[in-house]
Amino acid sequence: EDQVTQSPEALRLQEGESSSLNCSYTVSGLRGLFWYRQDPGKGPEFLFTLYSAGEEKEKERLKATLTKKESFLHITAPKPEDSATYLCAVQGAGTASKLTFGTGTRLQVTL
Amino acid sequence: GAGVSQSPSNKVTEKGKDVELRCDPISGHTALYWYRQSLGQGLEFLIYFQGNSAPDKSGLPSDRFSAERTGGSVSTLTIQRTQQEDSAVYLCASSATPGAADGNEQFFGPGTRLTVL
């Protein structure tokens, strides 16, 4: 059974204070690892897909990396508008459909 | 273009009543998914449609839950004889080419918040 664990559960940063969010996973044959951002009362917003160990993707202040056991979402010089819950999900080779999600990291960026 | 839309945005019902939740996927997306998000828990997969067929229904929690998709587009999730534990946000997502190396991303709607009193 695919499993995803995210840490920390919550993270409070000051504006400009860089940090990383962790996503550890077990999956039988990784088809893809996905990062989403979710604002309160809204559906998840797609950020990145990573397919193989060593892959990296960037978007503005966010950079996602992938190893065989975990993924990191690095946030560089965050701004208050980056405050949200960040969700990680995996799609296994045996399930070319559903995503298995972690419970997310709730990020708060203050001035 | 338009994203995934869901209706209603909020639904309050009494225990024992039936409810229908609707999802309009992104135009041209062949795959459609339903997930449930309960307070403090991760998103939980319910069912996957490819076209009008549902090859994976493994996440439906009981036979009170059913879903259909017509015309390869709109989907309806029906919960019969609702219970308080059914209270959650029900999210719908669609993707262009499920399982492919590209276009595999699932795009989510805003969800329907269901409250069972």
Interface residues (C-beta under 8 A of the other chain):
Chain A: V4 R31 G32 F34 Y36 G41 K42 G43 P44 E45 F46 T49 Y51 L87 A89 Q91 T95 A96 S97 K98 L99 T100 F101 G102 T103 G104
Chain B: V4 A31 Y33 Y35 G40 Q41 G42 L43 E44 F45 Y48 Q50 P55 D56 S58 G59 L91 A93 P98 G99 A101 N104 E105 Q106 F107 F108 G109 P110 G111
